[in-house]
């Protein structure tokens, strides 16, 4: 049962929840057919990329959240696409929730979810090391008030 739950969490976390047309129609006070048509149009236009569940990460064993500021080597400014190449390499890991290119002193901001500090440390050695990465500054989240447009404590 635990294996099934873990597989389900991974599937729903990345791509697996569709909206309820009936609930949306009731909430927006519009006909279901209008809601359905507009959703399909937005999917076709690429405005809707995916559907997914938003989890309480503590309850699924990923309660440790860290933001890593990543400084890249000077090649980031010399070789076109270098920042994107490193960013995409980092983003390919399932523990990485987001990777953003930045302006300023740091080139990348990486959000990582882990079980605990020990797992995060192991991930930084695996994910945030290698060619092109010069320095990493970790910021540890103490409490999260809102994620994925969902405020904590609200349904």
C-alpha positions as CSV (number, residue, x, y, z in Angstrom):
1,X,0.0,0.0,0.0
2,X,2.8,2.4,0.8
3,X,4.4,1.7,-2.6
4,X,1.1,2.5,-4.3
5,X,0.8,5.7,-2.3
6,X,4.3,6.8,-3.3
7,X,3.7,6.1,-7.0
8,X,0.3,8.0,-6.8
9,X,1.9,11.0,-5.1
10,X,4.6,11.2,-7.8
11,X,2.1,10.9,-10.6
12,X,-0.3,13.5,-9.1
13,X,2.6,15.8,-8.2
14,X,3.7,16.0,-11.8
15,X,0.8,15.4,-14.1
16,X,-2.4,13.7,-13.1
17,X,-5.3,15.8,-11.8
18,X,-8.0,17.2,-14.1
19,X,-10.3,20.0,-13.0
20,X,-13.9,19.2,-12.1
21,X,-16.1,21.0,-14.7
22,X,-19.1,20.7,-12.4
23,X,-17.4,22.3,-9.4
24,X,-15.9,25.1,-11.6
25,X,-19.3,25.8,-13.3
26,X,-21.0,26.0,-9.9
27,X,-18.3,28.3,-8.4
28,X,-18.2,30.6,-11.4
29,X,-21.9,30.5,-12.1
30,X,-21.5,29.6,-15.7
31,X,-22.7,26.6,-17.8
32,X,-20.5,23.5,-17.7
33,X,-20.3,23.5,-21.5
34,X,-18.8,27.1,-21.4
35,X,-16.2,26.0,-18.8
36,X,-15.3,22.9,-20.7
37,X,-14.9,24.8,-24.0
38,X,-12.7,27.4,-22.4
39,X,-10.5,24.9,-20.6
40,X,-10.0,22.9,-23.9
41,X,-9.2,26.2,-25.7
42,X,-6.6,27.1,-23.1
43,X,-5.1,23.7,-23.3
44,X,-4.8,23.9,-27.1
45,X,-3.2,27.4,-26.8
46,X,-0.7,26.1,-24.4
47,X,-1.9,28.3,-21.5
48,X,-2.6,25.3,-19.4
49,X,0.6,23.2,-19.2
50,X,-0.5,20.4,-16.8
51,X,-2.8,19.5,-13.9
52,X,-1.3,18.3,-10.6
53,X,-2.1,17.9,-7.0
54,X,-0.6,20.2,-4.3
55,X,0.6,18.2,-1.3
56,X,1.4,18.9,2.3
57,X,5.1,18.1,1.9
58,X,5.6,17.4,5.5
59,X,3.0,14.6,5.4
60,X,4.6,13.0,2.3
61,X,8.1,13.0,3.7
62,X,9.4,16.0,1.8
63,X,9.1,18.7,4.6
64,X,12.6,20.1,4.3
65,X,12.7,22.9,1.8
66,X,15.8,24.8,0.8
67,X,16.5,27.5,-1.7
68,X,20.0,27.4,-3.3
69,X,21.6,30.4,-4.9
70,X,24.0,29.1,-7.5
71,X,27.0,31.1,-8.9
72,X,28.2,29.9,-12.2
73,X,31.7,30.1,-13.7
74,X,32.6,32.9,-16.1
75,X,31.6,30.6,-19.0
76,X,28.0,31.6,-18.1
77,X,28.8,34.9,-19.7
78,X,31.1,33.7,-22.5
79,X,29.2,30.7,-23.9
80,X,25.7,31.3,-25.2
81,X,23.2,28.9,-23.6
82,X,25.5,27.9,-20.8
83,X,23.2,29.1,-18.0
84,X,20.3,27.3,-19.6
85,X,22.3,24.1,-20.0
86,X,23.2,24.0,-16.3
87,X,19.7,25.0,-15.2
88,X,18.1,22.2,-17.2
89,X,20.6,19.7,-15.9
90,X,19.7,20.7,-12.3
91,X,16.0,20.8,-13.1
92,X,16.1,17.1,-14.3
93,X,16.3,15.9,-10.7
94,X,12.9,15.0,-9.2
95,X,13.8,16.6,-5.8
96,X,14.1,20.0,-7.6
97,X,10.8,21.8,-7.6
98,X,12.0,24.9,-9.6
99,X,15.0,26.5,-11.2
100,X,15.0,30.2,-12.1
101,X,17.7,32.2,-13.9
102,X,18.4,35.5,-12.0
103,X,19.9,38.9,-12.5
104,X,22.5,40.1,-10.0
105,X,25.2,38.3,-8.1
106,X,23.8,34.8,-8.5
107,X,22.8,33.1,-11.8
108,X,20.3,30.5,-10.6
109,X,17.8,30.0,-7.8
110,X,17.0,26.4,-7.1
111,X,14.1,25.2,-4.9
112,X,14.7,21.7,-3.5
113,X,12.5,19.5,-1.4
114,X,14.0,16.7,0.8
115,X,13.1,14.5,3.7
116,X,15.6,16.2,6.1
117,X,18.9,18.1,6.3
118,X,20.9,14.9,5.7
119,X,19.1,14.1,2.5
120,X,19.4,17.7,1.4
121,X,23.2,17.6,1.9
122,X,23.5,14.5,-0.2
123,X,21.4,16.1,-2.9
124,X,23.6,19.2,-3.0
125,X,26.6,17.0,-3.5
126,X,24.9,15.2,-6.4
127,X,22.9,18.0,-8.0
128,X,24.7,21.2,-7.2
129,X,28.3,20.2,-8.0
130,X,30.0,19.7,-11.2
131,X,31.2,21.6,-14.2
132,X,30.2,25.2,-14.3
133,X,29.1,25.6,-10.7
134,X,31.4,27.8,-8.6
135,X,29.5,28.5,-5.4
136,X,26.2,27.6,-3.7
137,X,24.5,29.5,-0.9
138,X,21.7,27.5,0.8
139,X,18.7,29.2,2.4
140,X,16.6,27.0,4.6
141,X,12.9,27.5,4.8
142,X,11.7,27.6,8.4
143,X,8.0,27.8,7.6
144,X,5.9,28.0,4.5
145,X,2.8,30.1,4.4
146,X,1.8,29.6,0.8
147,X,2.8,27.3,-2.0
148,X,1.5,26.6,-5.5
149,X,-1.1,29.4,-4.9
150,X,-2.5,27.5,-1.8
151,X,-2.2,29.1,1.6
152,X,-1.4,26.8,4.5
153,X,-4.4,26.0,6.6
154,X,-7.0,26.9,3.9
155,X,-8.9,24.5,1.6
